[in-house]
């Protein structure tokens, strides 16, 4: 859930929908428009670092899109 808060906190002005789909055993993928941003399947030994998902999302949003509040 902290990853979703991170993404919404940074890019709530460009995100129209967030969907959480549960998996089993703590394994999950984070995708944006079909692009994998983070995969717990591929990185089973770790969770995303603070800021990692927001940074990945920043590379996918339109050029020039700023973080919310900046």
MOPAC internal coordinates of N, CA, C and O (Angstrom, degrees):
PM7 1SCF
backbone

  N    0.0000 0     0.00 0     0.00 0    0    0    0
  C    1.4544 1     0.00 0     0.00 0    1    0    0
  C    1.5184 1   112.07 1     0.00 0    2    1    0
  O    1.2310 1   119.39 1   148.43 1    3    2    1
  N    1.3227 1   118.78 1   -31.57 1    3    2    1
  C    1.4615 1   119.45 1  -179.66 1    5    3    2
  C    1.5225 1   111.18 1   -64.91 1    6    5    3
  O    1.2310 1   119.93 1   150.90 1    7    6    5
  N    1.3384 1   117.74 1   -29.10 1    7    6    5
  C    1.4649 1   120.68 1   177.16 1    9    7    6
  C    1.5224 1   110.11 1   -65.57 1   10    9    7
  O    1.2310 1   120.00 1   139.44 1   11   10    9
  N    1.3217 1   117.60 1   -40.56 1   11   10    9
  C    1.4622 1   121.08 1   178.39 1   13   11   10
  C    1.5214 1   109.90 1   -65.50 1   14   13   11
  O    1.2310 1   120.12 1   137.18 1   15   14   13
  N    1.3081 1   117.38 1   -42.82 1   15   14   13
  C    1.4676 1   120.68 1   177.58 1   17   15   14
  C    1.5193 1   110.45 1   -60.74 1   18   17   15
  O    1.2310 1   120.80 1   139.40 1   19   18   17
  N    1.3350 1   116.07 1   -40.60 1   19   18   17
  C    1.4560 1   121.22 1   179.21 1   21   19   18
  C    1.5311 1   110.69 1   -61.48 1   22   21   19
  O    1.2310 1   120.51 1   131.62 1   23   22   21
  N    1.3232 1   116.62 1   -48.38 1   23   22   21
  C    1.4626 1   121.06 1  -179.55 1   25   23   22
  C    1.5165 1   111.68 1   -63.62 1   26   25   23
  O    1.2310 1   120.48 1   133.99 1   27   26   25
  N    1.3253 1   116.69 1   -46.01 1   27   26   25
  C    1.4620 1   119.92 1  -179.65 1   29   27   26
  C    1.5219 1   111.64 1   -66.89 1   30   29   27
  O    1.2310 1   120.69 1   142.19 1   31   30   29
  N    1.3109 1   116.29 1   -37.81 1   31   30   29
  C    1.4587 1   119.24 1   178.68 1   33   31   30
  C    1.5177 1   112.40 1   -62.75 1   34   33   31
  O    1.2310 1   120.63 1   144.05 1   35   34   33
  N    1.3197 1   116.40 1   -35.95 1   35   34   33
  C    1.4547 1   120.84 1  -176.68 1   37   35   34
  C    1.5262 1   112.94 1   -86.94 1   38   37   35
  O    1.2310 1   120.18 1   144.88 1   39   38   37
  N    1.3453 1   117.27 1   -35.12 1   39   38   37
  C    1.4668 1   120.24 1  -170.52 1   41   39   38
  C    1.5208 1   113.67 1  -133.59 1   42   41   39
  O    1.2310 1   119.98 1  -147.93 1   43   42   41
  N    1.3305 1   117.64 1    32.07 1   43   42   41
  C    1.4586 1   120.81 1  -179.10 1   45   43   42
  C    1.5239 1   112.41 1   -61.95 1   46   45   43
  O    1.2310 1   119.89 1   156.91 1   47   46   45
  N    1.3029 1   117.81 1   -23.09 1   47   46   45
  C    1.4593 1   121.59 1  -179.14 1   49   47   46
  C    1.5292 1   112.84 1   -79.08 1   50   49   47
  O    1.2310 1   119.34 1   169.96 1   51   50   49
  N    1.3376 1   118.87 1   -10.04 1   51   50   49
  C    1.4659 1   121.14 1   178.19 1   53   51   50
  C    1.5274 1   113.09 1  -122.92 1   54   53   51
  O    1.2310 1   119.66 1   173.31 1   55   54   53
  N    1.3271 1   118.25 1    -6.69 1   55   54   53
  C    1.4660 1   122.01 1   179.51 1   57   55   54
  C    1.5189 1   108.55 1   -94.30 1   58   57   55
  O    1.2310 1   120.82 1   -57.76 1   59   58   57
  N    1.3212 1   116.04 1   122.24 1   59   58   57
  C    1.4597 1   119.19 1  -179.64 1   61   59   58
  C    1.5219 1   112.23 1   -95.84 1   62   61   59
  O    1.2310 1   120.26 1   158.85 1   63   62   61
  N    1.3279 1   117.12 1   -21.15 1   63   62   61
  C    1.4648 1   119.07 1  -177.92 1   65   63   62
  C    1.5253 1   109.64 1  -155.69 1   66   65   63
  O    1.2310 1   121.53 1   -39.36 1   67   66   65
  N    1.3261 1   114.68 1   140.64 1   67   66   65
  C    1.4616 1   122.27 1   171.72 1   69   67   66
  C    1.5123 1   106.88 1  -125.99 1   70   69   67
  O    1.2310 1   120.81 1   -51.52 1   71   70   69
  N    1.3027 1   116.05 1   128.48 1   71   70   69
  C    1.4541 1   121.20 1  -179.92 1   73   71   70
  C    1.5199 1   108.42 1  -124.77 1   74   73   71
  O    1.2310 1   120.85 1   -50.79 1   75   74   73
  N    1.3128 1   115.97 1   129.21 1   75   74   73
  C    1.4608 1   121.25 1   177.59 1   77   75   74
  C    1.5213 1   107.43 1  -108.12 1   78   77   75
  O    1.2310 1   121.28 1   -59.25 1   79   78   77
  N    1.3206 1   115.15 1   120.75 1   79   78   77
  C    1.4540 1   121.37 1   179.40 1   81   79   78
  C    1.5191 1   107.06 1  -115.15 1   82   81   79
  O    1.2310 1   121.05 1   -64.28 1   83   82   81
  N    1.3092 1   115.60 1   115.72 1   83   82   81
  C    1.4608 1   120.30 1  -177.37 1   85   83   82
  C    1.5138 1   112.81 1   -68.43 1   86   85   83
  O    1.2310 1   121.55 1   -32.07 1   87   86   85
  N    1.3008 1   114.64 1   147.93 1   87   86   85
  C    1.4550 1   122.05 1   175.72 1   89   87   86
  C    1.5069 1   108.50 1  -124.57 1   90   89   87
  O    1.2310 1   120.19 1    12.02 1   91   90   89
  N    1.2807 1   117.25 1  -167.98 1   91   90   89
  C    1.4568 1   121.15 1   179.86 1   93   91   90
  C    1.5132 1   112.16 1  -112.57 1   94   93   91
  O    1.2310 1   120.76 1   -33.88 1   95   94   93
  N    1.2940 1   116.16 1   146.12 1   95   94   93
  C    1.4550 1   121.55 1   174.37 1   97   95   94
  C    1.5127 1   115.25 1    66.80 1   98   97   95
  O    1.2310 1   119.79 1  -157.00 1   99   98   97
  N    1.3249 1   118.01 1    23.00 1   99   98   97
  C    1.4588 1   120.44 1   178.31 1  101   99   98
  C    1.5155 1   114.33 1    78.68 1  102  101   99
  O    1.2310 1   120.07 1  -170.10 1  103  102  101
  N    1.3154 1   117.46 1     9.90 1  103  102  101
  C    1.4561 1   121.66 1   179.85 1  105  103  102
  C    1.5281 1   108.95 1   -92.01 1  106  105  103
  O    1.2310 1   120.20 1   -46.76 1  107  106  105
  N    1.3389 1   117.22 1   133.24 1  107  106  105
  C    1.4531 1   121.67 1  -178.70 1  109  107  106
  C    1.5195 1   110.07 1  -154.57 1  110  109  107
  O    1.2310 1   120.86 1   -18.49 1  111  110  109
  N    1.3144 1   115.96 1   161.51 1  111  110  109
  C    1.4547 1   123.06 1   171.92 1  113  111  110
  C    1.5143 1   107.83 1  -125.29 1  114  113  111
  O    1.2310 1   120.67 1   -34.01 1  115  114  113
  N    1.3163 1   116.32 1   145.99 1  115  114  113
  C    1.4561 1   122.03 1   172.68 1  117  115  114
  C    1.5162 1   105.92 1  -111.25 1  118  117  115
  O    1.2310 1   120.77 1   -60.50 1  119  118  117
  N    1.3429 1   116.14 1   119.50 1  119  118  117
  C    1.4636 1   120.58 1   179.49 1  121  119  118
  C    1.5184 1   109.94 1  -123.81 1  122  121  119
  O    1.2310 1   121.18 1   -30.65 1  123  122  121
  N    1.3072 1   115.35 1   149.35 1  123  122  121
  C    1.4623 1   122.64 1   175.52 1  125  123  122
  C    1.5150 1   106.89 1  -128.06 1  126  125  123
  O    1.2310 1   120.55 1   -64.77 1  127  126  125
  N    1.3158 1   116.55 1   115.23 1  127  126  125
  C    1.4696 1   121.76 1  -178.87 1  129  127  126
  C    1.5291 1   111.78 1    49.57 1  130  129  127
  O    1.2310 1   120.81 1  -138.04 1  131  130  129
  N    1.3210 1   116.05 1    41.96 1  131  130  129
  C    1.4574 1   121.31 1   177.06 1  133  131  130
  C    1.5171 1   115.47 1    84.98 1  134  133  131
  O    1.2310 1   119.87 1   174.48 1  135  134  133
  N    1.3275 1   117.86 1    -5.52 1  135  134  133
  C    1.4584 1   122.00 1   178.16 1  137  135  134
  C    1.5207 1   109.32 1   -96.67 1  138  137  135
  O    1.2310 1   120.38 1   -53.13 1  139  138  137
  N    1.3276 1   116.87 1   126.87 1  139  138  137
  C    1.4658 1   120.77 1   179.98 1  141  139  138
  C    1.5254 1   108.76 1   -73.72 1  142  141  139
  O    1.2310 1   121.33 1   -57.58 1  143  142  141
  N    1.3415 1   115.06 1   122.42 1  143  142  141
  C    1.4550 1   121.95 1   178.46 1  145  143  142
  C    1.5261 1   109.89 1   -94.03 1  146  145  143
  O    1.2310 1   120.65 1   142.06 1  147  146  145
  N    1.3188 1   116.36 1   -37.94 1  147  146  145
  C    1.4673 1   121.71 1   175.67 1  149  147  146
  C    1.5185 1   107.73 1  -151.86 1  150  149  147
  O    1.2310 1   120.87 1   -40.73 1  151  150  149
  N    1.3212 1   115.95 1   139.27 1  151  150  149
  C    1.4524 1   120.52 1   178.49 1  153  151  150
  C    1.5176 1   110.30 1  -127.35 1  154  153  151
  O    1.2310 1   120.90 1   -65.35 1  155  154  153
  N    1.3104 1   115.88 1   114.65 1  155  154  153
  C    1.4609 1   120.53 1   173.59 1  157  155  154
  C    1.5253 1   109.29 1   -71.45 1  158  157  155
  O    1.2310 1   120.67 1   157.55 1  159  158  157
  N    1.3483 1   116.33 1   -22.45 1  159  158  157
  C    1.4629 1   119.72 1   173.70 1  161  159  158
  C    1.5243 1   109.93 1   -61.45 1  162  161  159
  O    1.2310 1   120.73 1   134.03 1  163  162  161
  N    1.3400 1   116.22 1   -45.97 1  163  162  161
  C    1.4593 1   121.40 1  -177.60 1  165  163  162
  C    1.5263 1   112.55 1   -78.77 1  166  165  163
  O    1.2310 1   120.52 1   150.55 1  167  166  165
  N    1.3222 1   116.60 1   -29.45 1  167  166  165
  C    1.4733 1   121.95 1  -177.30 1  169  167  166
  C    1.5194 1   109.60 1  -119.10 1  170  169  167
  O    1.2310 1   120.60 1  -123.16 1  171  170  169
  N    1.3122 1   116.45 1    56.84 1  171  170  169
  C    1.4668 1   121.08 1  -172.01 1  173  171  170
  C    1.5187 1   113.34 1   -61.47 1  174  173  171
  O    1.2310 1   119.97 1   162.30 1  175  174  173
  N    1.3143 1   117.67 1   -17.70 1  175  174  173
  C    1.4617 1   120.11 1  -176.62 1  177  175  174
  C    1.5227 1   113.91 1   -89.36 1  178  177  175
  O    1.2310 1   119.82 1   179.91 1  179  178  177
  N    1.3460 1   117.94 1    -0.09 1  179  178  177
  C    1.4678 1   118.47 1  -178.07 1  181  179  178
  C    1.5279 1   112.10 1  -152.37 1  182  181  179
  O    1.2310 1   121.62 1   -17.65 1  183  182  181
  N    1.3270 1   114.50 1   162.35 1  183  182  181
  C    1.4604 1   122.94 1   172.01 1  185  183  182
  C    1.5261 1   107.18 1  -102.75 1  186  185  183
  O    1.2310 1   119.88 1   -17.73 1  187  186  185
  N    1.3261 1   117.83 1   162.27 1  187  186  185
  C    1.4704 1   119.10 1   178.12 1  189  187  186
  C    1.5298 1   110.75 1   -61.08 1  190  189  187
  O    1.2310 1   121.12 1   -38.05 1  191  190  189
  N    1.3100 1   115.47 1   141.95 1  191  190  189
  C    1.4625 1   121.43 1   176.65 1  193  191  190
  C    1.5272 1   109.00 1   -73.48 1  194  193  191
  O    1.2310 1   120.03 1   -24.54 1  195  194  193
  N    1.3430 1   117.54 1   155.46 1  195  194  193
  C    1.4669 1   119.41 1   175.89 1  197  195  194
  C    1.5299 1   110.13 1   -55.80 1  198  197  195
  O    1.2310 1   120.59 1   -49.84 1  199  198  197
  N    1.3114 1   116.47 1   130.16 1  199  198  197
  C    1.4545 1   121.88 1   179.89 1  201  199  198
  C    1.5203 1   114.73 1    87.66 1  202  201  199
  O    1.2310 1   119.72 1   164.91 1  203  202  201
  N    1.3256 1   118.15 1   -15.09 1  203  202  201
  C    1.4631 1   121.37 1  -176.66 1  205  203  202
  C    1.5267 1   112.39 1   -63.57 1  206  205  203
  O    1.2310 1   120.28 1   133.48 1  207  206  205
  N    1.3276 1   117.07 1   -46.52 1  207  206  205
  C    1.4689 1   119.49 1  -179.15 1  209  207  206
  C    1.5198 1   111.48 1   -68.24 1  210  209  207
  O    1.2310 1   119.96 1   138.62 1  211  210  209
  N    1.3060 1   117.68 1   -41.38 1  211  210  209
  C    1.4661 1   120.39 1   178.40 1  213  211  210
  C    1.5162 1   110.21 1   -62.72 1  214  213  211
  O    1.2310 1   120.35 1   141.54 1  215  214  213
  N    1.3198 1   116.95 1   -38.46 1  215  214  213
  C    1.4666 1   120.61 1   177.46 1  217  215  214
  C    1.5112 1   111.79 1   -65.25 1  218  217  215
  O    1.2310 1   120.40 1   138.60 1  219  218  217
  N    1.3273 1   116.83 1   -41.40 1  219  218  217
  C    1.4590 1   120.76 1   177.57 1  221  219  218
  C    1.5169 1   111.01 1   -65.12 1  222  221  219
  O    1.2310 1   120.79 1   138.71 1  223  222  221
  N    1.3358 1   116.09 1   -41.29 1  223  222  221
  C    1.4573 1   120.03 1   178.65 1  225  223  222
  C    1.5281 1   110.20 1   -63.79 1  226  225  223
  O    1.2310 1   120.29 1   141.25 1  227  226  225
  N    1.3095 1   117.06 1   -38.75 1  227  226  225
  C    1.4631 1   120.92 1  -179.64 1  229  227  226
  C    1.5218 1   111.40 1   -58.10 1  230  229  227
  O    1.2310 1   120.57 1   146.05 1  231  230  229
  N    1.3216 1   116.51 1   -33.95 1  231  230  229
  C    1.4668 1   119.21 1   179.88 1  233  231  230
  C    1.5255 1   112.01 1   -74.07 1  234  233  231
  O    1.2310 1   119.75 1   164.38 1  235  234  233
  N    1.3506 1   118.09 1   -15.62 1  235  234  233
  C    1.4603 1   121.99 1  -178.26 1  237  235  234
  C    1.5246 1   114.04 1   -97.62 1  238  237  235
  O    1.2310 1   120.24 1   154.53 1  239  238  237
  N    1.3273 1   117.14 1   -25.47 1  239  238  237
  C    1.4604 1   119.39 1  -177.19 1  241  239  238
  C    1.5175 1   109.86 1   -77.57 1  242  241  239
  O    1.2310 1   120.77 1   -14.66 1  243  242  241
  N    1.3066 1   116.14 1   165.34 1  243  242  241
  C    1.4639 1   121.50 1  -176.91 1  245  243  242
  C    1.5223 1   110.93 1   -54.45 1  246  245  243
  O    1.2310 1   120.54 1   -39.27 1  247  246  245
  N    1.3337 1   116.58 1   140.73 1  247  246  245
  C    1.4727 1   119.43 1   177.29 1  249  247  246
  C    1.5311 1   110.47 1   -55.37 1  250  249  247
  O    1.2310 1   121.09 1   -40.95 1  251  250  249
  N    1.3027 1   115.53 1   139.05 1  251  250  249
  C    1.4522 1   120.29 1   179.62 1  253  251  250
  C    1.5177 1   114.25 1    89.71 1  254  253  251
  O    1.2310 1   119.64 1   173.78 1  255  254  253
  N    1.3347 1   118.29 1    -6.22 1  255  254  253
  C    1.4563 1   120.19 1   177.94 1  257  255  254
  C    1.5123 1   108.72 1   -73.32 1  258  257  255
  O    1.2310 1   120.95 1   -55.42 1  259  258  257
  N    1.3142 1   115.79 1   124.58 1  259  258  257
  C    1.4630 1   120.78 1  -178.30 1  261  259  258
  C    1.5167 1   110.01 1   -96.68 1  262  261  259
  O    1.2310 1   121.23 1   -22.81 1  263  262  261
  N    1.3246 1   115.26 1   157.19 1  263  262  261
  C    1.4475 1   121.05 1   173.97 1  265  263  262
  C    1.5198 1   108.72 1   -61.39 1  266  265  263
  O    1.2310 1   120.38 1   -31.13 1  267  266  265
  N    1.3225 1   116.87 1   148.87 1  267  266  265
  C    1.4602 1   122.68 1  -178.90 1  269  267  266
  C    1.5303 1   110.04 1   -57.61 1  270  269  267
  O    1.2310 1   120.98 1   -46.42 1  271  270  269
  N    1.3114 1   115.73 1   133.58 1  271  270  269
  C    1.4545 1   121.22 1   176.72 1  273  271  270
  C    1.5103 1   114.94 1    85.21 1  274  273  271
  O    1.2310 1   120.33 1  -175.59 1  275  274  273
  N    1.3329 1   116.97 1     4.41 1  275  274  273
  C    1.4826 1   117.47 1   179.26 1  277  275  274
  C    1.5024 1   111.10 1  -113.91 1  278  277  275
  O    1.2310 1   120.10 1   180.00 1  279  278  277

